Amino acid sequence: MDLELKGKVAVVGGATSGLGLAIARALSAEGAEVVMVGRRAELLRTEAERIGGHPFTGDLSRREDRARLIESTVERFGGLDILVWNTGGPAGGPAAGMAAEQARATFDSLVVPLVDLVERALPHLRASTAGRILAVTTGGVKEPTAGMGLSNAIRPGIAGYLKTLSTELAPEGITVNNLAPGRILTQRFDDIFPDGPPAGLEEEIPLGRFGRPEEIGAAAAFLASACAAYITGVTLVIDGGLAKGIF
């Protein structure tokens, strides 16, 4: 199947490793020009060279880096078609005892940069014939994850913001969707379970295994493509059947 991504210009956050790298690889394999964003310059250059991407060293929590990212991308490639928001999540911990300062810092690191980046990208996405916004969140936006109080408090707000945005931008042909991974084998997974996953965690998943980053990459490439032009406002849970809700 031709996803019609050849020549499209994509910006992918957190692209040095994990889900961001998997998404960048999938888009590049389909012929897109992928601007890979990351803070670890040497690793970023190595990965970009390996998959045919274009490295951009920067920190998306910084306003000046967000401005520089969009400006340099448009200057180099003449436009922007696909924006993929992907960043690390907050530390685990219970909701009880959460400090207000923690909640504010999490909001400032996850929500404010996304809103600003979208606003900077929108004029160029509007000029595209196939504007796409994708955000990598977590399955917890639909079914809160035990022990992840900060994430459960903040990330559903991102889904709500993007759902509203999808309705507003739909008349212009710009689609907005969320990817909500479950238990995927990344460094984040290892950070949450430094001593290895608890016994029985994998067996809880109906498909009987943890997910792989490339499976998230494949879903992202589809949602960014012409094939998904009639899909917007969706939070796609990719969790091997773990979530029990119908919707």
PABAPA-451742 format. One record per atom (N, C-alpha, C): residue in three letters; x, y, z. Coordinates in pm, whole numbers, plus 50000, padded with zeros to 5 digits. Layout:
ALAXYZ...
END
This chain:
MET500844988050000MET500005000050000MET500885012550000ASP500615021749910ASP501335034349904ASP500665044249997LEU501355048450100LEU500785057850197LEU500865072350147GLU501475074450031GLU501565087749970GLU502265097750062LEU503325093150127LEU504095101850216LEU505385106850153LYS505695102250034LYS506945106349970LYS506965121449949GLY508015127850000GLY508155142249985GLY507455150450090LYS506625144250173LYS505995151550282LYS507045155250386VAL506825166350453VAL507775171250553VAL507195169050691ALA507935161850774ALA507465158350907ALA508455162951013VAL507935167351126VAL508735170351244VAL508345160251351VAL509345153551408VAL509085143351510VAL509885146451635GLY509195148251746GLY509865151051872GLY510385138351938GLY511365140052024GLY511925128752099GLY512415117552010ALA513115121051903ALA513405111351797ALA514745104351811THR515445105951923THR516715099151937THR516565084551978SER515405080952033SER515225067252081SER513745064252097GLY513435051852131GLY512085047952168GLY511035050352062LEU509885055252105LEU508755056952014LEU509005067751910GLY509665078651950GLY509955089251854GLY510845084351742LEU511865076851776LEU512755071351673LEU512005061551584ALA511155053351642ALA510385043751563ALA509445050851466ILE508845061851509ILE507955069451422ILE508755076151311ALA509895082151347ALA510745088451246ALA511185078251141ARG511575066351186ARG512005055951095ARG510885051851000ALA509675050251053ALA508545046050969ALA508205056550865LEU508205069250904LEU507905079950809LEU508985081150703SER510245080050745SER511345080950650SER511315069350550ALA510955057650598ALA510885045850510ALA509825047650402GLU508825056050431GLU507765058750333GLU508105070450242GLY509305076050259GLY509745086650169GLY509565100850219ALA509145102450344ALA508985115850399ALA510345121850436GLU510415134950431GLU511565142250483GLU511305144450633VAL512075137850717VAL511785137750860VAL512815145950937VAL512345156451002VAL513195164251092VAL513085157951230MET514195152351275MET514235144951400MET514745154051512VAL513935155851614VAL514275165051722VAL514775157251844GLY515855161851902GLY516375155452023GLY517415164052090ARG517705161052216ARG518685168952292ARG520075162952287ARG520205150152259ARG521515143452259ARG522085144052118ALA522905154252096ALA523335157651960ALA524035146251888GLU524995139951952GLU525765129551885GLU524895117451850LEU524085113051945LEU523195101751919LEU522175105351811LEU521675117551816LEU520705122051716LEU521295121651576ARG522505126551561ARG523155126451429ARG523355112151380THR523745103451470THR523965089451432THR522675082951383GLU521595084951458GLU520325078751420GLU519755085051293ALA519905098151279ALA519415104751159ALA520135099751034GLU521435098051046GLU522205092850933GLU521775078550900ARG521475070951003ARG521115056850984ARG519785055250910ILE518815063850939ILE517495062050880ILE517175072250770GLY518125081250742GLY517885091150637GLY517075102950682GLY517135106250812GLY516445117950864GLY517335130150871HIS516795140950926HIS517515153550936HIS517535157851082PRO518705157951147PRO518765160751289PRO518545175351323PHE517815177651432PHE517645191051488PHE517885189851638THR518995195051684THR519315194251825THR518625205551900GLY517765201951992GLY517025212052067GLY516175205852174ASP515665214252261ASP514815210252373ASP513455216752356LEU512435208852328LEU511115214452299LEU510435220552419SER511025219252538SER510485226452653SER510895241152650ARG511825244652560ARG512305258352549ARG511645265552431ARG511055276952461ARG510315284652361ARG511185287952239GLU512435291852264GLU513305295852153GLU513635284052063ASP513745272152120ASP514005260352037ASP512795256551954ARG511615258252011ARG510395255351932ARG510285264851814ALA510565277551838ALA510515287351728ALA511555284051622ARG512765280951666ARG513855277851573ARG513545265351492LEU512915255451555LEU512565243051487LEU511645245551368ILE510545252451393ILE509575254751285ILE510175263751177GLU510855274151218GLU511425283451121GLU512465276651031SER513335268851093SER514395262351014SER513835251450923THR512815244350970THR512205233850888THR511565239750763VAL510795250350782VAL510095256550669VAL511105263050574GLU512145269050630GLU513165275250546GLU513875264850460ARG514155253250517ARG514905242950445ARG514045235550344PHE512805232150383PHE511995223350299PHE510815230350231GLY510595242750264GLY509535250250198GLY508155248350255GLY508035240750363GLY506725238750424GLY506775228250532LEU505605225050585LEU505475214950689LEU504125208050671ASP504135194750673ASP502915186950653ASP502485179150777ILE503455174450854ILE503155165150964ILE503895169651090LEU503155171251198LEU503745174651328LEU503465163251424VAL504515157251478VAL504375146351574VAL504915150951709TRP504015152251806TRP504415156151942TRP504715143452021ASN505935142552068ASN506345131052148ASN507375135752247THR507135133152374THR508065137352477THR507995127552593GLY508985127952679GLY508975119152796GLY507835122452891GLY507375112352961GLY506285114253056GLY506795117353195PRO505895121253285PRO506285124453422PRO506635111953501ALA507315114053611ALA507675102853698ALA506425096453758GLY506555083653791GLY505455076753856GLY505285081054000GLY504165076954059GLY503875080254198GLY502375081354218PRO501925080554342PRO500495081054370PRO499915094954354ALA498585095754341ALA497905108754336ALA497865115054475ALA497645106954577ALA497635111954714ALA499035116354753GLY499145128554805GLY500445133654843GLY501155141154732MET500515142254614MET501125149754504MET501225164454540ALA502375170354522ALA502555184554550ALA502005192954435ALA501415204354469ALA500885213354367ALA501985217654271GLU503195219254325GLU504315223454240GLU504645212754135GLN504475200154173GLN504695189254077GLN503675189953964ALA502425192454000ALA501375193153898ALA501615204853803ARG502005216153859ARG502265227853774ARG503455225453682ALA504525219553735ALA505705216853653ALA505385207053542THR504555197053571THR504175187353469THR503335193853360PHE502395202553400PHE501585209853302PHE502475218553214ASP503435225253276ASP504335234153201ASP505235226553105SER505555214053137SER506465206353052SER505745198352945LEU504465194852968LEU503745186352873LEU502715193852790VAL502015203252850VAL500895209752781VAL501325222852714VAL501985231552788VAL502335244752733VAL503205243652607PRO504255235352607PRO505065234152484PRO504275228852365LEU503365219352390LEU502555213952281LEU501685224752219VAL500985232352303VAL500105242852252VAL500905253052171ASP502045256952223ASP502885266852152ASP503385261352020LEU503835248852020LEU504355242851896LEU503255241551791VAL502075237551833VAL500955236651739VAL500645250251678GLU500615260551760GLU500295273851709GLU501355278651609ARG502595275451634ARG503665279251541ARG503585271351410ALA503145258851421ALA503075250251303ALA501825252651218LEU500765257451280LEU499465258051211LEU499475265751078PRO500105277351069PRO500075284350938PRO500635275650826HIS501625267650856HIS502255259250754HIS501435246550728LEU500815241050831LEU499925229650812LEU498705233750730ARG498255245950749ARG497125251050670ARG497505252550524ALA498755255750498ALA499225257350360ALA499455243950293SER499535233250372SER499745219850319SER498445214450259THR498585205050168THR497385198450114THR496955186650201ALA497775183450303ALA497465171850386ALA498065173650525GLY497625184050595GLY498165186950727GLY497775176250829ARG498735172150910ARG498515161851011ARG499165165951143ILE498425164051252ILE498975165551386ILE498765152351460LEU499845146851512LEU499785134551592LEU500445137351726ALA499865131951831ALA500475132951963ALA500585119052023VAL501755116152078VAL501955103552148VAL501655106152296THR500625099652348THR500255101352487THR500445088052559THR499395082552613THR499475069852684THR498075063952695GLY497995050752709GLY496705044452730GLY495995049552853GLY496745055752944GLY496155061353066GLY495205072853041VAL495185078652920VAL494225089452895VAL492805084052887LYS492655071152864LYS491325065052860LYS491045056652984GLU492075050653039GLU491915041953156GLU493105044353247PRO492945052553352PRO494085056553435PRO494925044753481THR496245046853478THR497195036553516THR497565037953662ALA497475027153736ALA497805027353878ALA499245032053899GLY499435040653998GLY500775045254031GLY501315056053942MET500485061853856MET500935072353764MET500065084753783GLY500055089953907GLY499165100953942GLY499345113353857LEU500585117653837LEU500835129753758LEU500385127953613SER500745116853554SER500355114153415SER498835113753403ASN498175107053496ASN496715106053492ASN496035119553510ALA496695128653582ALA496125141853605ALA496255151053484ILE497365149853412ILE497695159653308ILE497415154753166ARG497775142453137ARG497715138052997ARG496295137052940PRO495265133753017PRO493915134352960PRO493555148352911GLY494145158752973GLY493905172352926GLY494465174552787ILE495585168052756ILE496155168952622ILE495185162852520ALA494625151352557ALA493655144852467ALA492435153652446GLY491985160352552GLY490835169252538GLY491135181252450TYR492315186952468TYR492725198352385TYR492785194352238LEU493385182852209LEU493535178652070LEU492205174352009LYS491315168752090LYS489975165452038LYS489255178151995THR489335188552078THR488715201352043THR489345207051917LEU490675206351911LEU491395211351794LEU490995203851668SER490775190951680SER490415183051562SER489105187851501THR488165191551585THR486875196551536THR487045210051468GLU487865218551527GLU488055231851471GLU488815231651339LEU489745222251324LEU490585222051204LEU490045212951093ALA489055204751126ALA488525195351027ALA488045202150899PRO487355213650904PRO486925219950780PRO488075223950689GLU489285225050744GLU490445228650663GLU491215216350614GLY490715204450646GLY491355192250600GLY492535187850682ILE492755194150797ILE493855190250886ILE493325180150987THR493955168750998THR493505158851094THR494385159451220VAL493765156051333VAL494435156551463VAL494095143751538ASN495105135951572ASN494865123151640ASN495895120551748ASN495505111851842ASN496375107451950ASN496755092851932LEU497995089751961LEU498425075951974LEU498585073152124ALA497925062752173ALA497945059752316ALA498535045952338PRO499865045152348PRO500515032152365PRO500245026252503GLY500235012952507GLY500165005952634GLY501565002552681ARG501804989952710ARG503104985452763ARG504034982052648ILE504854991852611ILE505754990652497ILE507194990052548LEU507984981552487LEU509364979152531LEU510304990452488THR510365000752570THR511225012252547THR512025015152674GLN512885025252667GLN513625029352786GLN512685034052896ARG511585040452857ARG510575044952954ARG510035032953033PHE509785022052965PHE509325009853031PHE510365005153132ASP511625005453091ASP512695001153180ASP512835010553300ASP512585023553278ASP512685033153388ASP511585030853492ILE510395027253444ILE509275024753536ILE509495011853614PHE510105001953547PHE510354988953611PHE511864985853610PRO512644993253690PRO514104991553686PRO514564977453727ASP513744970553803ASP514084956953845ASP513374946253760GLY512834950753646GLY512094941553560GLY510604942253591PRO509764939353494PRO508304940053517PRO507854929953622PRO506854933553699PRO506334924253799PRO505824911353735ALA505864900853809ALA505354887953760ALA503894889353721GLY503554883953606GLY502184883953558GLY501794896053477LEU502674906353468LEU502314918553396LEU502084915853248GLU502944907753188GLU502814904653046GLU501594896053020GLU501294886953113GLU500164877653096GLU498814884753103GLU498784897053159GLU497544904753165GLU497114909553027ILE498064910252934ILE497774915252799ILE497154904052717PRO495964905952661PRO495334895252585PRO496194889452474LEU496994897652406LEU497864892252302LEU499094885152359GLY499264885752488GLY500274877752554GLY501704882652546ARG501904895352511ARG503264900652502ARG503244915752513PHE504424921452542PHE504574935952539PHE504704940652394GLY504364953352371GLY504434958752237GLY505834962852198ARG506044964652067ARG507334968852013ARG507224982951957PRO508264990951969PRO508215004751918PRO507805005651771GLU508274996251689GLU507944997151546GLU506454995551519GLU505734989551613GLU504274988451596GLU503595001951617ILE504165010251702ILE503675023951717ILE504055032051594GLY505255029951543GLY505695036951423GLY504785034251304ALA504375021851288ALA503505018251176ALA502155025151187ALA501615025751309ALA500315032451329ALA500435047351301ALA501555053351344ALA501755067651320ALA501855070651170ALA502595062351097ALA502725064550953ALA501365063750884PHE500545054350926PHE499205053350867PHE498385065850895LEU498345070151022LEU497535081951057LEU498055094650990ALA499345095050957ALA499915106650889ALA499685106350739SER499135095550689SER499065093450544SER497745097850483ALA497725097750350ALA496495100650277ALA495425090150303CYS495845078050337CYS494885067350363CYS494025070250484ALA494505078950574ALA493775081950697ALA493125095750692ALA492875100850574ALA492365114450559ALA490965116350621TYR490255105350646TYR488905106250703TYR488885102350851ILE490085101750911ILE490195098151053ILE490735110151129THR489935115851217THR490385126951299THR489665126851432GLY490315132651533GLY489735133051667GLY489775119751739VAL490615110651693VAL490665097051748VAL491835095751845THR491615088651955THR492695084152041THR492825069152020LEU493855065351948LEU494055051351911LEU494875044352018VAL494245035452092VAL494925027852196VAL495625015852132ILE496915014652157ILE497715003752100ILE498314996352218ASP497594986152266ASP497984979952393ASP497784964952396GLY497624958752280GLY497464944452277GLY496164939452336GLY495174948552347GLY493874944752401GLY493744946452552LEU494724953152616LEU494744954252761LEU493564962152817ALA493254973552756ALA492164982052806ALA490834974552795LYS490004976052897LYS488754968452901LYS487544976252852GLY487714989452833GLY486574997652789GLY486184994852646ILE484914997052615ILE484404994852479ILE484885006252388PHE484855018352438PHE485205029952355PHE486515036052404
END
